[in-house]
Amino acid sequence: MKKGLKSLKEKALQATRTAKLALNNRRGEGFVDSAVKILMAVVIGALLLGGLYLLFSGTILPTLTERIREMFNYRR
């Protein structure tokens, strides 16, 4: 009986230690952080591309324009 209780107590203490280590772990980054970084990169890229279009007032990437027209069957 004592051996069983001692074993149960050890398992409970080990589970408590494991849970504390997992909760105190500050390594890695969360999914939200990664999503925000990706979103920022996309927005900054779109702003830069839009700025280039305004600066040169013309087509910067002609193949991209062709592909978009082909994709949507857009003809002038």
PyMOL Python script that loads the backbone (N, CA, C, O; Angstrom):
from pymol import cmd

cmd.read_pdbstr("""\
ATOM      1  N   MET A   1       0.821  -1.188   0.000  1.00  0.00           N
ATOM      2  CA  MET A   1       0.000   0.000   0.000  1.00  0.00           C
ATOM      3  C   MET A   1       0.869   1.257   0.000  1.00  0.00           C
ATOM      4  O   MET A   1       0.626   2.190  -0.766  1.00  0.00           O
ATOM      5  N   LYS A   2       1.908   1.273   0.887  1.00  0.00           N
ATOM      6  CA  LYS A   2       2.789   2.435   0.952  1.00  0.00           C
ATOM      7  C   LYS A   2       3.536   2.626  -0.364  1.00  0.00           C
ATOM      8  O   LYS A   2       3.732   3.750  -0.828  1.00  0.00           O
ATOM      9  N   LYS A   3       3.947   1.505  -0.956  1.00  0.00           N
ATOM     10  CA  LYS A   3       4.695   1.572  -2.206  1.00  0.00           C
ATOM     11  C   LYS A   3       3.826   2.171  -3.317  1.00  0.00           C
ATOM     12  O   LYS A   3       4.305   2.963  -4.128  1.00  0.00           O
ATOM     13  N   GLY A   4       2.550   1.788  -3.348  1.00  0.00           N
ATOM     14  CA  GLY A   4       1.615   2.308  -4.352  1.00  0.00           C
ATOM     15  C   GLY A   4       1.381   3.801  -4.177  1.00  0.00           C
ATOM     16  O   GLY A   4       1.350   4.550  -5.154  1.00  0.00           O
ATOM     17  N   LEU A   5       1.215   4.237  -2.914  1.00  0.00           N
ATOM     18  CA  LEU A   5       1.004   5.661  -2.647  1.00  0.00           C
ATOM     19  C   LEU A   5       2.247   6.478  -2.987  1.00  0.00           C
ATOM     20  O   LEU A   5       2.154   7.584  -3.520  1.00  0.00           O
ATOM     21  N   LYS A   6       3.424   5.908  -2.666  1.00  0.00           N
ATOM     22  CA  LYS A   6       4.667   6.606  -2.969  1.00  0.00           C
ATOM     23  C   LYS A   6       4.839   6.746  -4.483  1.00  0.00           C
ATOM     24  O   LYS A   6       5.261   7.793  -4.973  1.00  0.00           O
ATOM     25  N   SER A   7       4.511   5.692  -5.208  1.00  0.00           N
ATOM     26  CA  SER A   7       4.605   5.723  -6.668  1.00  0.00           C
ATOM     27  C   SER A   7       3.631   6.751  -7.246  1.00  0.00           C
ATOM     28  O   SER A   7       3.977   7.495  -8.164  1.00  0.00           O
ATOM     29  N   LEU A   8       2.425   6.787  -6.709  1.00  0.00           N
ATOM     30  CA  LEU A   8       1.425   7.751  -7.164  1.00  0.00           C
ATOM     31  C   LEU A   8       1.870   9.184  -6.875  1.00  0.00           C
ATOM     32  O   LEU A   8       1.679  10.082  -7.694  1.00  0.00           O
ATOM     33  N   LYS A   9       2.471   9.384  -5.690  1.00  0.00           N
ATOM     34  CA  LYS A   9       2.955  10.713  -5.318  1.00  0.00           C
ATOM     35  C   LYS A   9       4.077  11.153  -6.257  1.00  0.00           C
ATOM     36  O   LYS A   9       4.112  12.309  -6.679  1.00  0.00           O
ATOM     37  N   GLU A  10       4.996  10.238  -6.588  1.00  0.00           N
ATOM     38  CA  GLU A  10       6.101  10.555  -7.500  1.00  0.00           C
ATOM     39  C   GLU A  10       5.577  10.917  -8.894  1.00  0.00           C
ATOM     40  O   GLU A  10       6.062  11.857  -9.522  1.00  0.00           O
ATOM     41  N   LYS A  11       4.584  10.162  -9.366  1.00  0.00           N
ATOM     42  CA  LYS A  11       4.005  10.460 -10.679  1.00  0.00           C
ATOM     43  C   LYS A  11       3.317  11.824 -10.685  1.00  0.00           C
ATOM     44  O   LYS A  11       3.410  12.568 -11.661  1.00  0.00           O
ATOM     45  N   ALA A  12       2.630  12.143  -9.596  1.00  0.00           N
ATOM     46  CA  ALA A  12       1.957  13.441  -9.503  1.00  0.00           C
ATOM     47  C   ALA A  12       2.979  14.575  -9.478  1.00  0.00           C
ATOM     48  O   ALA A  12       2.783  15.600 -10.130  1.00  0.00           O
ATOM     49  N   LEU A  13       4.069  14.395  -8.727  1.00  0.00           N
ATOM     50  CA  LEU A  13       5.113  15.416  -8.678  1.00  0.00           C
ATOM     51  C   LEU A  13       5.781  15.590 -10.041  1.00  0.00           C
ATOM     52  O   LEU A  13       6.071  16.710 -10.460  1.00  0.00           O
ATOM     53  N   GLN A  14       6.022  14.474 -10.726  1.00  0.00           N
ATOM     54  CA  GLN A  14       6.631  14.544 -12.058  1.00  0.00           C
ATOM     55  C   GLN A  14       5.703  15.268 -13.038  1.00  0.00           C
ATOM     56  O   GLN A  14       6.164  16.072 -13.848  1.00  0.00           O
ATOM     57  N   ALA A  15       4.405  14.987 -12.966  1.00  0.00           N
ATOM     58  CA  ALA A  15       3.440  15.661 -13.836  1.00  0.00           C
ATOM     59  C   ALA A  15       3.391  17.155 -13.526  1.00  0.00           C
ATOM     60  O   ALA A  15       3.272  17.977 -14.435  1.00  0.00           O
ATOM     61  N   THR A  16       3.483  17.503 -12.243  1.00  0.00           N
ATOM     62  CA  THR A  16       3.489  18.911 -11.844  1.00  0.00           C
ATOM     63  C   THR A  16       4.726  19.614 -12.379  1.00  0.00           C
ATOM     64  O   THR A  16       4.634  20.728 -12.895  1.00  0.00           O
ATOM     65  N   ARG A  17       5.886  18.971 -12.258  1.00  0.00           N
ATOM     66  CA  ARG A  17       7.129  19.565 -12.776  1.00  0.00           C
ATOM     67  C   ARG A  17       7.055  19.759 -14.289  1.00  0.00           C
ATOM     68  O   ARG A  17       7.453  20.800 -14.812  1.00  0.00           O
ATOM     69  N   THR A  18       6.545  18.754 -14.978  1.00  0.00           N
ATOM     70  CA  THR A  18       6.435  18.839 -16.434  1.00  0.00           C
ATOM     71  C   THR A  18       5.498  19.972 -16.839  1.00  0.00           C
ATOM     72  O   THR A  18       5.788  20.715 -17.777  1.00  0.00           O
ATOM     73  N   ALA A  19       4.377  20.106 -16.135  1.00  0.00           N
ATOM     74  CA  ALA A  19       3.423  21.172 -16.443  1.00  0.00           C
ATOM     75  C   ALA A  19       4.034  22.544 -16.180  1.00  0.00           C
ATOM     76  O   ALA A  19       3.843  23.467 -16.973  1.00  0.00           O
ATOM     77  N   LYS A  20       4.768  22.691 -15.078  1.00  0.00           N
ATOM     78  CA  LYS A  20       5.410  23.974 -14.771  1.00  0.00           C
ATOM     79  C   LYS A  20       6.441  24.341 -15.830  1.00  0.00           C
ATOM     80  O   LYS A  20       6.514  25.493 -16.257  1.00  0.00           O
ATOM     81  N   LEU A  21       7.235  23.367 -16.251  1.00  0.00           N
ATOM     82  CA  LEU A  21       8.232  23.633 -17.294  1.00  0.00           C
ATOM     83  C   LEU A  21       7.564  24.042 -18.602  1.00  0.00           C
ATOM     84  O   LEU A  21       8.041  24.945 -19.290  1.00  0.00           O
ATOM     85  N   ALA A  22       6.474  23.388 -18.941  1.00  0.00           N
ATOM     86  CA  ALA A  22       5.773  23.717 -20.187  1.00  0.00           C
ATOM     87  C   ALA A  22       5.159  25.108 -20.121  1.00  0.00           C
ATOM     88  O   ALA A  22       5.184  25.842 -21.109  1.00  0.00           O
ATOM     89  N   LEU A  23       4.609  25.475 -18.972  1.00  0.00           N
ATOM     90  CA  LEU A  23       3.983  26.792 -18.839  1.00  0.00           C
ATOM     91  C   LEU A  23       5.007  27.917 -18.764  1.00  0.00           C
ATOM     92  O   LEU A  23       4.736  29.028 -19.222  1.00  0.00           O
ATOM     93  N   ASN A  24       6.167  27.649 -18.200  1.00  0.00           N
ATOM     94  CA  ASN A  24       7.199  28.675 -18.079  1.00  0.00           C
ATOM     95  C   ASN A  24       8.078  28.787 -19.315  1.00  0.00           C
ATOM     96  O   ASN A  24       8.924  29.678 -19.396  1.00  0.00           O
ATOM     97  N   ASN A  25       7.887  27.899 -20.271  1.00  0.00           N
ATOM     98  CA  ASN A  25       8.700  27.896 -21.481  1.00  0.00           C
ATOM     99  C   ASN A  25       8.383  29.130 -22.325  1.00  0.00           C
ATOM    100  O   ASN A  25       7.237  29.330 -22.729  1.00  0.00           O
ATOM    101  N   ARG A  26       9.383  29.947 -22.590  1.00  0.00           N
ATOM    102  CA  ARG A  26       9.212  31.181 -23.368  1.00  0.00           C
ATOM    103  C   ARG A  26       9.860  31.075 -24.745  1.00  0.00           C
ATOM    104  O   ARG A  26       9.957  32.075 -25.455  1.00  0.00           O
ATOM    105  N   ARG A  27      10.299  29.895 -25.129  1.00  0.00           N
ATOM    106  CA  ARG A  27      10.947  29.728 -26.426  1.00  0.00           C
ATOM    107  C   ARG A  27       9.922  29.715 -27.547  1.00  0.00           C
ATOM    108  O   ARG A  27       8.731  29.497 -27.327  1.00  0.00           O
ATOM    109  N   GLY A  28      10.418  29.954 -28.752  1.00  0.00           N
ATOM    110  CA  GLY A  28       9.559  29.881 -29.929  1.00  0.00           C
ATOM    111  C   GLY A  28       8.700  31.113 -30.069  1.00  0.00           C
ATOM    112  O   GLY A  28       8.716  32.009 -29.224  1.00  0.00           O
ATOM    113  N   GLU A  29       7.958  31.141 -31.139  1.00  0.00           N
ATOM    114  CA  GLU A  29       7.057  32.261 -31.320  1.00  0.00           C
ATOM    115  C   GLU A  29       5.687  31.724 -31.661  1.00  0.00           C
ATOM    116  O   GLU A  29       5.550  30.609 -32.166  1.00  0.00           O
ATOM    117  N   GLY A  30       4.693  32.508 -31.387  1.00  0.00           N
ATOM    118  CA  GLY A  30       3.326  32.063 -31.597  1.00  0.00           C
ATOM    119  C   GLY A  30       2.870  32.222 -33.036  1.00  0.00           C
ATOM    120  O   GLY A  30       3.531  32.862 -33.854  1.00  0.00           O
ATOM    121  N   PHE A  31       1.734  31.629 -33.318  1.00  0.00           N
ATOM    122  CA  PHE A  31       1.178  31.703 -34.660  1.00  0.00           C
ATOM    123  C   PHE A  31       0.754  33.124 -35.000  1.00  0.00           C
ATOM    124  O   PHE A  31       0.855  33.547 -36.151  1.00  0.00           O
ATOM    125  N   VAL A  32       0.282  33.859 -34.005  1.00  0.00           N
ATOM    126  CA  VAL A  32      -0.172  35.226 -34.255  1.00  0.00           C
ATOM    127  C   VAL A  32       1.006  36.101 -34.661  1.00  0.00           C
ATOM    128  O   VAL A  32       0.882  36.919 -35.572  1.00  0.00           O
ATOM    129  N   ASP A  33       2.138  35.940 -34.002  1.00  0.00           N
ATOM    130  CA  ASP A  33       3.327  36.715 -34.360  1.00  0.00           C
ATOM    131  C   ASP A  33       3.736  36.455 -35.801  1.00  0.00           C
ATOM    132  O   ASP A  33       4.053  37.387 -36.539  1.00  0.00           O
ATOM    133  N   SER A  34       3.730  35.202 -36.196  1.00  0.00           N
ATOM    134  CA  SER A  34       4.103  34.846 -37.568  1.00  0.00           C
ATOM    135  C   SER A  34       3.109  35.420 -38.565  1.00  0.00           C
ATOM    136  O   SER A  34       3.501  35.929 -39.615  1.00  0.00           O
ATOM    137  N   ALA A  35       1.832  35.339 -38.244  1.00  0.00           N
ATOM    138  CA  ALA A  35       0.804  35.864 -39.151  1.00  0.00           C
ATOM    139  C   ALA A  35       0.939  37.371 -39.315  1.00  0.00           C
ATOM    140  O   ALA A  35       0.779  37.893 -40.418  1.00  0.00           O
ATOM    141  N   VAL A  36       1.232  38.071 -38.227  1.00  0.00           N
ATOM    142  CA  VAL A  36       1.395  39.525 -38.299  1.00  0.00           C
ATOM    143  C   VAL A  36       2.608  39.876 -39.147  1.00  0.00           C
ATOM    144  O   VAL A  36       2.549  40.820 -39.934  1.00  0.00           O
ATOM    145  N   LYS A  37       3.701  39.144 -39.007  1.00  0.00           N
ATOM    146  CA  LYS A  37       4.896  39.411 -39.813  1.00  0.00           C
ATOM    147  C   LYS A  37       4.623  39.193 -41.294  1.00  0.00           C
ATOM    148  O   LYS A  37       5.043  39.996 -42.126  1.00  0.00           O
ATOM    149  N   ILE A  38       3.928  38.118 -41.628  1.00  0.00           N
ATOM    150  CA  ILE A  38       3.609  37.840 -43.027  1.00  0.00           C
ATOM    151  C   ILE A  38       2.693  38.917 -43.582  1.00  0.00           C
ATOM    152  O   ILE A  38       2.893  39.386 -44.703  1.00  0.00           O
ATOM    153  N   LEU A  39       1.698  39.310 -42.815  1.00  0.00           N
ATOM    154  CA  LEU A  39       0.774  40.356 -43.257  1.00  0.00           C
ATOM    155  C   LEU A  39       1.500  41.675 -43.478  1.00  0.00           C
ATOM    156  O   LEU A  39       1.231  42.377 -44.453  1.00  0.00           O
ATOM    157  N   MET A  40       2.411  42.014 -42.584  1.00  0.00           N
ATOM    158  CA  MET A  40       3.191  43.245 -42.748  1.00  0.00           C
ATOM    159  C   MET A  40       4.030  43.192 -44.018  1.00  0.00           C
ATOM    160  O   MET A  40       4.117  44.185 -44.740  1.00  0.00           O
ATOM    161  N   ALA A  41       4.642  42.058 -44.298  1.00  0.00           N
ATOM    162  CA  ALA A  41       5.465  41.921 -45.504  1.00  0.00           C
ATOM    163  C   ALA A  41       4.621  42.084 -46.761  1.00  0.00           C
ATOM    164  O   ALA A  41       5.052  42.728 -47.718  1.00  0.00           O
ATOM    165  N   VAL A  42       3.430  41.508 -46.767  1.00  0.00           N
ATOM    166  CA  VAL A  42       2.553  41.622 -47.938  1.00  0.00           C
ATOM    167  C   VAL A  42       2.109  43.063 -48.138  1.00  0.00           C
ATOM    168  O   VAL A  42       2.119  43.567 -49.261  1.00  0.00           O
ATOM    169  N   VAL A  43       1.720  43.728 -47.059  1.00  0.00           N
ATOM    170  CA  VAL A  43       1.256  45.117 -47.165  1.00  0.00           C
ATOM    171  C   VAL A  43       2.385  46.032 -47.616  1.00  0.00           C
ATOM    172  O   VAL A  43       2.182  46.880 -48.485  1.00  0.00           O
ATOM    173  N   ILE A  44       3.563  45.874 -47.042  1.00  0.00           N
ATOM    174  CA  ILE A  44       4.700  46.717 -47.440  1.00  0.00           C
ATOM    175  C   ILE A  44       5.061  46.463 -48.898  1.00  0.00           C
ATOM    176  O   ILE A  44       5.361  47.407 -49.629  1.00  0.00           O
ATOM    177  N   GLY A  45       5.038  45.216 -49.330  1.00  0.00           N
ATOM    178  CA  GLY A  45       5.316  44.896 -50.730  1.00  0.00           C
ATOM    179  C   GLY A  45       4.300  45.523 -51.665  1.00  0.00           C
ATOM    180  O   GLY A  45       4.663  46.054 -52.714  1.00  0.00           O
ATOM    181  N   ALA A  46       3.028  45.465 -51.293  1.00  0.00           N
ATOM    182  CA  ALA A  46       1.981  46.074 -52.121  1.00  0.00           C
ATOM    183  C   ALA A  46       2.152  47.587 -52.188  1.00  0.00           C
ATOM    184  O   ALA A  46       1.960  48.187 -53.246  1.00  0.00           O
ATOM    185  N   LEU A  47       2.510  48.201 -51.075  1.00  0.00           N
ATOM    186  CA  LEU A  47       2.733  49.654 -51.075  1.00  0.00           C
ATOM    187  C   LEU A  47       3.923  50.032 -51.947  1.00  0.00           C
ATOM    188  O   LEU A  47       3.866  51.018 -52.682  1.00  0.00           O
ATOM    189  N   LEU A  48       4.990  49.263 -51.871  1.00  0.00           N
ATOM    190  CA  LEU A  48       6.157  49.540 -52.719  1.00  0.00           C
ATOM    191  C   LEU A  48       5.822  49.388 -54.195  1.00  0.00           C
ATOM    192  O   LEU A  48       6.212  50.223 -55.011  1.00  0.00           O
ATOM    193  N   LEU A  49       5.108  48.338 -54.539  1.00  0.00           N
ATOM    194  CA  LEU A  49       4.731  48.128 -55.935  1.00  0.00           C
ATOM    195  C   LEU A  49       3.788  49.229 -56.415  1.00  0.00           C
ATOM    196  O   LEU A  49       3.915  49.712 -57.540  1.00  0.00           O
ATOM    197  N   GLY A  50       2.850  49.622 -55.569  1.00  0.00           N
ATOM    198  CA  GLY A  50       1.955  50.731 -55.915  1.00  0.00           C
ATOM    199  C   GLY A  50       2.715  52.028 -56.087  1.00  0.00           C
ATOM    200  O   GLY A  50       2.412  52.812 -56.987  1.00  0.00           O
ATOM    201  N   GLY A  51       3.704  52.264 -55.231  1.00  0.00           N
ATOM    202  CA  GLY A  51       4.532  53.464 -55.358  1.00  0.00           C
ATOM    203  C   GLY A  51       5.332  53.469 -56.648  1.00  0.00           C
ATOM    204  O   GLY A  51       5.483  54.514 -57.282  1.00  0.00           O
ATOM    205  N   LEU A  52       5.844  52.311 -57.042  1.00  0.00           N
ATOM    206  CA  LEU A  52       6.573  52.226 -58.313  1.00  0.00           C
ATOM    207  C   LEU A  52       5.661  52.522 -59.494  1.00  0.00           C
ATOM    208  O   LEU A  52       6.062  53.211 -60.432  1.00  0.00           O
ATOM    209  N   TYR A  53       4.442  52.009 -59.454  1.00  0.00           N
ATOM    210  CA  TYR A  53       3.500  52.285 -60.534  1.00  0.00           C
ATOM    211  C   TYR A  53       3.196  53.778 -60.612  1.00  0.00           C
ATOM    212  O   TYR A  53       3.116  54.339 -61.705  1.00  0.00           O
ATOM    213  N   LEU A  54       3.028  54.420 -59.468  1.00  0.00           N
ATOM    214  CA  LEU A  54       2.766  55.864 -59.474  1.00  0.00           C
ATOM    215  C   LEU A  54       3.986  56.654 -59.927  1.00  0.00           C
ATOM    216  O   LEU A  54       3.855  57.642 -60.650  1.00  0.00           O
ATOM    217  N   LEU A  55       5.156  56.227 -59.512  1.00  0.00           N
ATOM    218  CA  LEU A  55       6.380  56.940 -59.847  1.00  0.00           C
ATOM    219  C   LEU A  55       6.663  56.894 -61.342  1.00  0.00           C
ATOM    220  O   LEU A  55       7.019  57.910 -61.939  1.00  0.00           O
ATOM    221  N   PHE A  56       6.508  55.739 -61.941  1.00  0.00           N
ATOM    222  CA  PHE A  56       6.818  55.596 -63.363  1.00  0.00           C
ATOM    223  C   PHE A  56       5.586  55.718 -64.249  1.00  0.00           C
ATOM    224  O   PHE A  56       5.709  55.720 -65.474  1.00  0.00           O
ATOM    225  N   SER A  57       4.415  55.817 -63.660  1.00  0.00           N
ATOM    226  CA  SER A  57       3.121  55.944 -64.349  1.00  0.00           C
ATOM    227  C   SER A  57       3.031  55.047 -65.577  1.00  0.00           C
ATOM    228  O   SER A  57       2.689  55.494 -66.671  1.00  0.00           O
ATOM    229  N   GLY A  58       3.335  53.816 -65.377  1.00  0.00           N
ATOM    230  CA  GLY A  58       3.259  52.850 -66.465  1.00  0.00           C
ATOM    231  C   GLY A  58       3.305  51.447 -65.918  1.00  0.00           C
ATOM    232  O   GLY A  58       3.182  51.232 -64.712  1.00  0.00           O
ATOM    233  N   THR A  59       3.482  50.506 -66.794  1.00  0.00           N
ATOM    234  CA  THR A  59       3.526  49.104 -66.402  1.00  0.00           C
ATOM    235  C   THR A  59       4.941  48.730 -65.990  1.00  0.00           C
ATOM    236  O   THR A  59       5.882  48.869 -66.772  1.00  0.00           O
ATOM    237  N   ILE A  60       5.083  48.263 -64.779  1.00  0.00           N
ATOM    238  CA  ILE A  60       6.389  47.867 -64.258  1.00  0.00           C
ATOM    239  C   ILE A  60       6.670  46.406 -64.611  1.00  0.00           C
ATOM    240  O   ILE A  60       7.777  46.059 -65.021  1.00  0.00           O
ATOM    241  N   LEU A  61       5.675  45.574 -64.450  1.00  0.00           N
ATOM    242  CA  LEU A  61       5.822  44.140 -64.716  1.00  0.00           C
ATOM    243  C   LEU A  61       4.897  43.746 -65.867  1.00  0.00           C
ATOM    244  O   LEU A  61       3.758  43.350 -65.622  1.00  0.00           O
ATOM    245  N   PRO A  62       5.354  43.844 -67.108  1.00  0.00           N
ATOM    246  CA  PRO A  62       4.463  43.564 -68.244  1.00  0.00           C
ATOM    247  C   PRO A  62       3.945  42.129 -68.273  1.00  0.00           C
ATOM    248  O   PRO A  62       2.806  41.894 -68.677  1.00  0.00           O
ATOM    249  N   THR A  63       4.756  41.179 -67.853  1.00  0.00           N
ATOM    250  CA  THR A  63       4.276  39.792 -67.870  1.00  0.00           C
ATOM    251  C   THR A  63       3.159  39.591 -66.853  1.00  0.00           C
ATOM    252  O   THR A  63       2.243  38.802 -67.082  1.00  0.00           O
ATOM    253  N   LEU A  64       3.232  40.297 -65.742  1.00  0.00           N
ATOM    254  CA  LEU A  64       2.171  40.201 -64.742  1.00  0.00           C
ATOM    255  C   LEU A  64       0.875  40.768 -65.300  1.00  0.00           C
ATOM    256  O   LEU A  64      -0.198  40.200 -65.093  1.00  0.00           O
ATOM    257  N   THR A  65       0.975  41.887 -66.007  1.00  0.00           N
ATOM    258  CA  THR A  65      -0.211  42.489 -66.611  1.00  0.00           C
ATOM    259  C   THR A  65      -0.830  41.539 -67.631  1.00  0.00           C
ATOM    260  O   THR A  65      -2.051  41.392 -67.683  1.00  0.00           O
ATOM    261  N   GLU A  66       0.001  40.901 -68.436  1.00  0.00           N
ATOM    262  CA  GLU A  66      -0.502  39.945 -69.429  1.00  0.00           C
ATOM    263  C   GLU A  66      -1.194  38.768 -68.755  1.00  0.00           C
ATOM    264  O   GLU A  66      -2.262  38.339 -69.192  1.00  0.00           O
ATOM    265  N   ARG A  67      -0.604  38.258 -67.718  1.00  0.00           N
ATOM    266  CA  ARG A  67      -1.185  37.097 -67.027  1.00  0.00           C
ATOM    267  C   ARG A  67      -2.529  37.444 -66.400  1.00  0.00           C
ATOM    268  O   ARG A  67      -3.459  36.638 -66.430  1.00  0.00           O
ATOM    269  N   ILE A  68      -2.631  38.632 -65.837  1.00  0.00           N
ATOM    270  CA  ILE A  68      -3.902  39.041 -65.233  1.00  0.00           C
ATOM    271  C   ILE A  68      -4.965  39.173 -66.311  1.00  0.00           C
ATOM    272  O   ILE A  68      -6.102  38.740 -66.121  1.00  0.00           O
ATOM    273  N   ARG A  69      -4.604  39.766 -67.438  1.00  0.00           N
ATOM    274  CA  ARG A  69      -5.568  39.899 -68.539  1.00  0.00           C
ATOM    275  C   ARG A  69      -6.008  38.529 -69.043  1.00  0.00           C
ATOM    276  O   ARG A  69      -7.190  38.318 -69.315  1.00  0.00           O
ATOM    277  N   GLU A  70      -5.069  37.602 -69.168  1.00  0.00           N
ATOM    278  CA  GLU A  70      -5.416  36.256 -69.627  1.00  0.00           C
ATOM    279  C   GLU A  70      -6.283  35.524 -68.605  1.00  0.00           C
ATOM    280  O   GLU A  70      -7.206  34.796 -68.970  1.00  0.00           O
ATOM    281  N   MET A  71      -5.984  35.721 -67.337  1.00  0.00           N
ATOM    282  CA  MET A  71      -6.711  35.017 -66.293  1.00  0.00           C
ATOM    283  C   MET A  71      -8.176  35.455 -66.257  1.00  0.00           C
ATOM    284  O   MET A  71      -9.065  34.620 -66.089  1.00  0.00           O
ATOM    285  N   PHE A  72      -8.432  36.744 -66.412  1.00  0.00           N
ATOM    286  CA  PHE A  72      -9.792  37.261 -66.324  1.00  0.00           C
ATOM    287  C   PHE A  72     -10.415  37.522 -67.694  1.00  0.00           C
ATOM    288  O   PHE A  72     -11.520  38.059 -67.777  1.00  0.00           O
ATOM    289  N   ASN A  73      -9.716  37.146 -68.774  1.00  0.00           N
ATOM    290  CA  ASN A  73     -10.176  37.423 -70.135  1.00  0.00           C
ATOM    291  C   ASN A  73     -10.494  38.904 -70.316  1.00  0.00           C
ATOM    292  O   ASN A  73     -11.498  39.268 -70.928  1.00  0.00           O
ATOM    293  N   TYR A  74      -9.636  39.733 -69.782  1.00  0.00           N
ATOM    294  CA  TYR A  74      -9.823  41.182 -69.844  1.00  0.00           C
ATOM    295  C   TYR A  74      -9.140  41.712 -71.095  1.00  0.00           C
ATOM    296  O   TYR A  74      -7.940  41.519 -71.286  1.00  0.00           O
ATOM    297  N   ARG A  75      -9.907  42.378 -71.940  1.00  0.00           N
ATOM    298  CA  ARG A  75      -9.348  42.965 -73.158  1.00  0.00           C
ATOM    299  C   ARG A  75      -9.728  44.435 -73.212  1.00  0.00           C
ATOM    300  O   ARG A  75     -10.846  44.808 -72.857  1.00  0.00           O
ATOM    301  N   ARG A  76      -8.802  45.259 -73.653  1.00  0.00           N
ATOM    302  CA  ARG A  76      -9.081  46.699 -73.762  1.00  0.00           C
ATOM    303  C   ARG A  76      -9.801  47.013 -75.025  1.00  0.00           C
ATOM    304  O   ARG A  76     -10.116  48.174 -75.283  1.00  0.00           O
TER     305      ARG A  76
END
""", "prot")
cmd.dss("prot")
cmd.show_as("cartoon", "prot")
cmd.util.cbc("prot")
cmd.orient("prot")
